[in-house]
Amino acid sequence: MTEKKQIGFFEKYLSLWVILCIAGGIALGHFNGEQVQFLSKLEIYKVNIPVAILIWLMIYPMMLQVDFSSLKNIRKSPKGLILTVVVNWLIKPFTMAFFAWIFFTKLYGAFIEPELAGEYIAGAILLGAAPCTAMVFVWSYLSDGDPNYTLVQVSVNDLIILVAFVPIVGLLLGITDITIPYDTLVASVVVFVVIPLVAGFLTHKSLITRYGEEWFTKVFLPKFKPVSIIALLVTLVLLFAFQGTTILERPLIILLVAVPLVLQTYFIFFVTWFGGRKLKLPYPICAPASMIGASNFFELAVAVAIALFGLQSPAAMVTVVGVLVEVPVMLSLVAIAKRWRNN
């Protein structure tokens, strides 16, 4: 009898933690407004210092898992990797922008002012342009995906982010008529991708050389999992403390924002899944390819939204809603993949 795979405790209930952080953050902002405003003003070059530290603590542990030596395995399944790259970088950002445009400017036109709609669209674009680099290991594990292939996908995506994220975000934000401070956008990628990626790579390489792969995987990495999750949750408390007034005035906004994000997630999963089936990819490769396309690097999206638009912006709130809906939606997609495994 095969052992039933289970998601970790923190990851399994991430949506619950997010909901509690939303409630706690709103209450904190409502009852301790002066202290919250003080924290919101601790900035350097428009980047909030407490939030920047927390986001770095989120991203660095994820980068520890990236192993660029895995890139030598690219030739083992080139079709799967090509599918991943095409969906993640040539389809997903643009369909996310389209879904956001339809909902926030057309379907929600009676509820959302035009000047705010652009920022909601911007937040969705930031999510769509940042493919998953961490939680996909969980989704791949739960769906019985090939872990080595998943590692190759993540490593390739991390390298592509370095060169493609800024131009794609700049292009799509330009279409929405939002003025793009490219210096802030580039600085965000350097601070929240390049530096943690280099630090993670150097840590990975030195510790494995010194202590071995098994110690690194089974002893060192597990110690960092709570750090990443706790940093994420504290960030959410601060974000919703800063946005509490807006949410209390418009409590349905979170639901309105969630709808296009959820539809986009299912859409991308099905595009990748049926594309993989058309290419006759084996299930252990097709499943993680579909998962990495559907999920997002929401930590990067949150960081860049804050840097570009501010802590209290609609764009930042959209990226946080992305965190809220991701776990239940992705768990449903894991179930779908396993159900369709032999179809």
C-alpha positions in Angstrom: 0.0 0.0 0.0 1.5 3.3 -1.1 1.8 6.1 1.5 -0.6 8.9 0.9 1.3 12.1 0.2 0.4 15.1 2.3 1.2 18.8 2.1 3.1 20.3 5.1 1.0 21.8 8.0 1.9 25.5 7.2 1.4 25.1 3.5 -1.9 23.1 3.9 -3.6 25.8 5.9 -1.9 28.8 4.2 -5.3 30.2 3.1 -6.5 30.0 6.7 -3.4 31.8 7.9 -3.8 34.4 5.2 -7.5 35.0 6.2 -6.4 35.4 9.9 -3.6 37.8 8.8 -6.1 39.8 6.8 -8.4 40.1 9.9 -5.5 40.8 12.2 -4.0 43.4 9.9 -7.3 45.2 9.4 -7.9 45.2 13.2 -4.3 46.4 13.8 -4.7 49.3 11.3 -8.1 50.3 12.8 -7.1 50.3 16.4 -3.4 51.3 16.2 -3.5 53.7 13.3 -0.6 56.0 14.5 1.9 53.2 15.0 1.0 51.7 11.6 1.5 55.0 9.9 4.9 55.3 11.5 5.9 51.9 10.1 4.6 52.8 6.7 6.9 55.9 6.6 10.1 53.9 7.2 11.3 54.1 3.6 14.4 54.3 1.5 13.9 55.2 -2.2 10.1 54.5 -1.8 10.8 51.0 -0.5 9.4 50.2 3.0 12.3 48.9 5.1 10.3 46.5 7.4 8.4 45.0 4.4 11.6 44.7 2.3 13.4 42.8 5.0 10.4 40.4 5.4 10.1 39.8 1.7 13.8 39.1 1.5 13.3 36.5 4.3 10.5 35.0 2.2 12.5 34.7 -1.1 16.0 33.7 0.1 15.0 30.3 1.6 13.3 29.5 -1.8 16.4 30.3 -3.7 18.3 27.9 -1.6 16.5 25.1 -3.4 17.7 26.1 -6.8 20.4 23.9 -8.2 21.8 25.2 -11.5 23.7 21.9 -11.9 20.3 20.4 -12.8 20.4 22.3 -16.0 22.5 19.6 -17.6 19.3 17.5 -17.5 17.5 19.8 -19.9 18.1 17.5 -22.9 16.3 14.6 -21.2 12.9 16.2 -21.8 13.2 19.2 -24.1 9.6 19.2 -25.2 8.4 19.6 -21.6 10.7 22.4 -20.9 9.8 24.2 -24.2 6.1 23.9 -23.2 6.9 25.4 -19.8 8.8 28.3 -21.2 6.2 29.1 -23.9 3.3 29.0 -21.5 5.0 30.9 -18.6 6.5 33.7 -20.7 4.6 33.9 -24.0 1.1 33.1 -22.9 0.5 33.5 -19.2 1.4 37.2 -18.7 -0.7 38.3 -21.7 -3.8 36.2 -20.8 -3.5 37.5 -17.2 -3.5 41.1 -18.5 -6.5 40.2 -20.7 -8.5 38.7 -17.9 -7.7 41.6 -15.7 -8.7 44.2 -18.4 -12.0 42.4 -19.1 -13.0 42.3 -15.4 -11.6 45.5 -14.0 -12.5 47.8 -16.8 -15.6 46.1 -18.3 -17.4 43.8 -16.0 -16.6 45.8 -12.9 -16.9 49.2 -14.4 -19.9 50.0 -12.2 -18.0 49.1 -9.0 -14.4 50.3 -9.7 -13.4 53.8 -10.7 -11.3 53.9 -13.9 -8.2 55.4 -12.2 -8.2 52.5 -9.7 -8.9 49.8 -12.4 -5.4 50.5 -13.8 -3.7 49.6 -10.6 -5.8 46.5 -10.1 -4.8 45.4 -13.6 -1.1 46.2 -12.7 -1.2 44.0 -9.7 -2.6 41.1 -11.8 0.1 41.7 -14.4 2.8 41.4 -11.8 1.3 38.1 -10.7 1.1 36.8 -14.3 4.6 37.8 -15.1 6.2 35.9 -12.2 5.9 32.1 -12.6 6.2 30.0 -9.5 9.7 29.1 -8.1 8.9 27.6 -4.7 5.5 26.2 -4.0 5.6 24.3 -7.3 7.9 21.8 -5.5 4.9 21.1 -3.2 2.4 20.8 -6.1 4.8 18.6 -8.0 5.3 16.3 -5.0 1.6 16.0 -4.3 0.8 15.2 -8.0 3.5 12.6 -8.3 5.6 14.8 -10.7 9.2 14.1 -11.5 11.2 16.1 -8.9 14.3 16.3 -11.0 12.4 17.8 -13.9 10.6 20.2 -11.6 14.0 21.4 -10.4 15.1 22.0 -14.0 11.9 24.0 -14.7 12.5 26.2 -11.6 16.1 26.8 -12.4 15.3 27.8 -16.0 12.5 30.1 -14.8 14.8 31.8 -12.3 17.3 32.6 -15.1 14.6 33.8 -17.4 13.1 36.1 -14.7 16.4 37.9 -14.6 16.1 39.0 -18.3 12.4 38.8 -19.1 10.4 40.0 -16.1 11.2 43.7 -16.5 10.5 44.0 -20.2 7.3 42.0 -20.0 6.0 44.0 -17.0 7.1 47.2 -18.7 5.3 46.3 -21.9 2.0 45.3 -20.3 2.0 48.2 -17.8 2.6 50.5 -20.7 -0.5 49.1 -22.5 -2.5 50.1 -19.4 -1.2 53.7 -19.6 0.6 53.4 -16.2 3.8 55.4 -16.0 6.6 52.9 -15.3 9.5 53.9 -13.1 12.0 51.6 -14.8 14.7 52.4 -12.2 12.4 51.2 -9.4 11.3 48.1 -11.4 14.9 47.1 -12.2 16.0 47.8 -8.6 13.2 45.6 -7.3 14.4 42.7 -9.5 18.0 43.1 -8.3 17.0 43.3 -4.6 14.4 40.6 -4.6 15.6 38.2 -7.3 19.3 38.7 -8.2 20.7 39.1 -4.7 18.7 36.3 -3.1 19.4 34.0 -6.1 23.2 34.6 -5.9 23.1 34.3 -2.1 21.1 31.1 -2.3 23.3 29.6 -5.0 26.5 30.3 -3.0 25.0 28.9 0.2 23.7 25.8 -1.6 27.1 25.1 -3.2 29.2 25.7 -0.1 27.1 23.7 2.3 26.7 20.7 0.0 30.4 20.7 -0.6 31.0 20.8 3.1 28.3 18.7 4.6 26.8 16.7 1.6 23.5 16.6 -0.2 21.6 14.6 2.3 22.4 16.9 5.2 21.5 20.0 3.1 18.1 18.5 2.0 17.0 16.8 5.2 18.5 19.0 8.0 19.3 22.5 6.7 16.4 23.2 4.3 13.6 22.2 6.7 14.9 24.8 9.2 14.2 27.6 6.7 10.6 26.6 5.8 9.0 28.2 8.8 11.1 31.4 8.3 9.7 31.9 4.8 6.1 31.2 5.8 6.3 33.4 9.0 7.8 36.3 7.0 5.0 36.0 4.5 2.3 36.1 7.2 3.9 39.1 9.0 4.1 40.9 5.6 0.4 40.3 5.1 -0.5 41.6 8.5 1.4 44.8 7.7 -0.1 45.1 4.2 -3.7 44.8 5.5 -2.9 47.1 8.4 -2.0 49.7 5.9 -5.0 48.9 3.7 -7.6 48.3 6.5 -9.6 51.5 5.9 -10.1 50.8 2.2 -11.2 47.2 2.8 -13.6 48.1 5.6 -15.2 50.7 3.2 -15.4 48.2 0.3 -15.5 44.6 1.8 -16.5 42.9 -1.4 -13.3 44.1 -3.2 -11.4 41.0 -2.3 -14.0 38.7 -3.8 -14.1 40.8 -7.0 -10.3 40.7 -7.3 -10.2 36.9 -6.7 -12.5 36.0 -9.6 -10.2 36.8 -12.5 -7.2 35.4 -10.7 -8.9 32.1 -10.1 -10.2 31.9 -13.7 -6.7 32.7 -15.1 -5.2 29.9 -12.9 -7.6 27.2 -14.2 -7.2 28.5 -17.8 -3.4 28.3 -17.8 -3.5 24.8 -16.1 -5.8 23.5 -18.9 -3.8 25.1 -21.7 -0.6 23.5 -20.4 -2.2 20.2 -19.5 -3.8 19.6 -22.9 -0.7 21.0 -24.6 1.4 18.5 -22.8 -1.0 15.7 -23.8 -0.8 16.8 -27.4 3.0 16.6 -27.2 2.6 13.1 -25.6 4.5 14.1 -22.5 4.6 11.5 -19.8 2.5 12.3 -16.7 5.4 12.9 -14.3 6.5 15.8 -16.6 3.1 17.0 -17.8 1.8 17.4 -14.2 4.5 19.7 -12.9 4.6 21.6 -16.2 0.9 22.4 -15.7 1.4 23.3 -12.0 4.3 25.7 -12.6 2.3 27.5 -15.3 -0.7 27.9 -13.1 0.9 29.0 -9.8 2.7 32.3 -9.2 5.9 33.7 -7.6 3.6 35.9 -5.5 6.5 36.9 -3.2 8.2 38.7 -6.1 4.8 40.1 -7.2 4.1 41.5 -3.8 7.6 43.0 -3.5 7.5 44.8 -6.9 3.9 46.0 -6.4 4.9 47.6 -3.1 8.0 49.2 -4.7 6.1 50.5 -7.7 2.8 51.5 -6.3 3.2 51.6 -2.5 2.0 49.6 0.5 -1.6 51.0 0.4 -2.1 50.5 -3.3 -4.8 48.4 -5.1 -1.9 46.7 -7.0 -0.4 45.5 -3.8 -3.7 44.2 -2.6 -4.3 42.2 -5.8 -1.0 40.4 -5.3 -2.0 39.5 -1.7 -5.3 38.2 -2.9 -3.2 36.0 -5.2 -1.7 34.4 -2.1 -5.1 33.9 -0.6 -6.6 31.9 -3.5 -3.5 30.0 -4.6 -3.5 27.1 -2.1 -7.1 25.9 -2.4 -7.1 26.4 -6.2 -3.8 24.6 -6.7 -4.9 21.7 -4.4 -8.0 21.3 -6.6 -5.7 21.2 -9.7 -3.5 18.5 -8.0 -6.7 16.4 -7.6 -7.7 17.0 -11.3 -4.2 16.0 -12.5 -4.2 12.8 -10.5 -7.8 12.0 -11.6 -6.9 12.5 -15.3 -3.6 10.7 -15.0 -4.5 7.7 -17.1 -7.0 9.4 -19.5 
